Structures are given as C-alpha cells and as structure tokens.
Amino acid sequence: MDTAVPGAVSHFRDAAGGQVTCERREMEQAVSNRVKTALVMASIALAFFIGVIIRHWLW
C-alpha cells in the first residue's frame, strides 16, 4: 500500500525551462532594490540610535 516506488516525483517531472533563469538587467535591478532597502533600514536604525543618544544626553 505505502511502498517506495522508484521513479520521478510527479511534481518535479517537467523541467523549469525559462521560468527560473533571469536576465542580467533583472538581476541588477534586484541588487539595486536590495541596496535601496538596506540604506533605508540603516538610516532608520541610525536615526533611532542618534535619537536615543540625544535623549540620554539631554535628560
């Protein structure tokens, strides 16, 4: 009933084709988006850190 049957797994049977590959332009855009996100997050962290330091210094 539940025996192991050698063979291809049905949902992996077909090759991915062009669905997985991406062009250089798309890859550069993805890197650019990641850099922008990282810069925004770093600026938020820096603003929070500076705010805490100023608050501690003035208090």
Buried (B, 14 or more C-beta within 10 A) or exposed (E): EEEEEEEEEEEEEEEEEEEEEEEEEEEEEEEEEEEEEEEEEEEEEEEEEEEEEEEEEEE
